[in-house]
Amino acid sequence: MLLSPALAAESGSARAQRFELCVRPHLAASHQLARRILKCPDRAADAVQEALLALWSLGEEPPVLRAWLLRAVRHRALHLRRSARRANEREQRAARREHDLRGPLHCALCREHAEAIEAALRELPDELRELLQLRAEGELDYVALAARAGLPIGTVRSRLSRVRAALRAQLVGSAD
């Protein structure tokens, strides 16, 4: 057995030597299988290494070592290939989205939205607009806003909540 109780009692280097002797005959086939799936020698070596680590930590020898190892290499290689494909697709989608956002239509929409927001803010009473701007810019927290306005914290929170709701309603109404 590859990882028998007697092997577990052996020193680390003896266990490693015995492990290497057991898996060495299957390494060439493992690497060939992984290279065929991944088309990249470095990623194929990663898949084989992961399979060998799984075998090392298994605790006992599988009934048919070669079959177990090749199946583990195949699963890990397919997983690496799927992961690389998904990462590539995510990057391409992000690049398309980024490209789309930089177009003239996006710029025009941003200007239009900014103008609508500025118009809605101009319609607010000065004290509410100032509270909202100070809070939105992150300059002051609720306590500091309340102290500056000479109001209780609850009043500041409720006013800001009502102002945000009114702005939201006005902006959504103007978008329709």
Backbone hydrogen bonds, N-H to C=O, Kabsch-Sander energy under -0.5 kcal/mol:
donor,donor_aa,acceptor,acceptor_aa,energy
4,S,1,M,-0.5
8,A,4,S,-2.2
9,A,5,P,-1.4
10,E,6,A,-0.8
10,E,7,L,-0.8
15,R,11,S,-2.5
16,A,12,G,-2.3
17,Q,13,S,-2.3
18,R,14,A,-2.4
19,F,15,R,-2.6
20,E,16,A,-2.6
21,L,17,Q,-2.2
22,C,18,R,-1.8
23,V,19,F,-2.2
24,R,20,E,-2.3
26,H,23,V,-1.9
27,L,23,V,-0.6
27,L,24,R,-1.2
28,A,24,R,-0.5
30,S,26,H,-2.0
31,H,27,L,-2.9
32,Q,28,A,-2.5
33,L,29,A,-2.4
34,A,30,S,-2.3
35,R,31,H,-2.7
36,R,32,Q,-2.2
37,I,33,L,-1.7
38,L,34,A,-3.0
39,K,35,R,-2.5
44,A,40,C,-2.4
45,A,41,P,-2.2
46,D,42,D,-1.7
47,A,43,R,-2.0
48,V,44,A,-2.3
49,Q,45,A,-2.5
50,E,46,D,-2.5
51,A,47,A,-2.0
52,L,48,V,-2.5
53,L,49,Q,-2.3
54,A,50,E,-2.1
55,L,51,A,-2.2
56,W,52,L,-2.6
57,S,53,L,-2.1
58,L,55,L,-1.1
65,L,63,P,-0.5
68,W,64,V,-2.4
69,L,65,L,-2.8
70,L,66,R,-2.6
71,R,67,A,-2.3
72,A,68,W,-2.4
73,V,69,L,-2.6
74,R,70,L,-2.5
75,H,71,R,-2.6
76,R,72,A,-2.3
77,A,73,V,-2.7
78,L,74,R,-2.6
79,H,75,H,-2.2
80,L,76,R,-2.5
81,R,77,A,-2.4
82,R,78,L,-2.7
83,S,79,H,-2.7
84,A,80,L,-2.4
85,R,81,R,-2.3
86,R,82,R,-2.7
87,A,83,S,-2.4
88,N,84,A,-2.3
89,E,85,R,-2.4
90,R,86,R,-2.6
91,E,87,A,-2.4
92,Q,88,N,-2.3
93,R,89,E,-2.6
94,A,90,R,-2.5
95,A,91,E,-2.3
96,R,92,Q,-2.4
97,R,93,R,-2.7
98,E,94,A,-2.7
99,H,95,A,-2.3
100,D,96,R,-2.9
101,L,97,R,-2.3
102,R,98,E,-0.8
102,R,99,H,-0.8
103,G,100,D,-1.3
107,C,103,G,-1.9
108,A,104,P,-2.3
109,L,105,L,-2.5
110,C,106,H,-2.5
111,R,107,C,-2.3
112,E,108,A,-2.4
113,H,109,L,-2.7
114,A,110,C,-2.6
115,E,111,R,-2.5
116,A,112,E,-2.1
117,I,113,H,-2.4
118,E,114,A,-2.6
119,A,115,E,-2.3
120,A,116,A,-2.1
121,L,117,I,-2.5
122,R,118,E,-2.1
123,E,119,A,-1.1
124,L,121,L,-1.2
129,R,125,P,-2.6
130,E,126,D,-2.5
131,L,127,E,-1.9
132,L,128,L,-2.6
133,Q,129,R,-2.6
134,L,130,E,-2.6
135,R,131,L,-2.2
136,A,132,L,-2.9
137,E,133,Q,-2.3
138,G,135,R,-1.0
139,E,134,L,-1.4
140,L,134,L,-1.1
145,L,141,D,-2.6
146,A,142,Y,-2.6
147,A,143,V,-2.3
148,R,144,A,-2.4
149,A,145,L,-2.4
150,G,146,A,-1.4
151,L,146,A,-2.1
156,V,152,P,-1.9
157,R,153,I,-2.7
158,S,154,G,-2.5
159,R,155,T,-2.6
160,L,156,V,-2.6
161,S,157,R,-2.4
162,R,158,S,-2.5
163,V,159,R,-2.8
164,R,160,L,-2.6
165,A,161,S,-2.3
166,A,162,R,-2.5
167,L,163,V,-2.7
168,R,164,R,-2.9
169,A,165,A,-2.6
170,Q,166,A,-2.5
171,L,167,L,-3.0
172,V,168,R,-2.8
173,G,169,A,-2.4
174,S,170,Q,-2.1
175,A,171,L,-1.3
176,D,172,V,-1.0
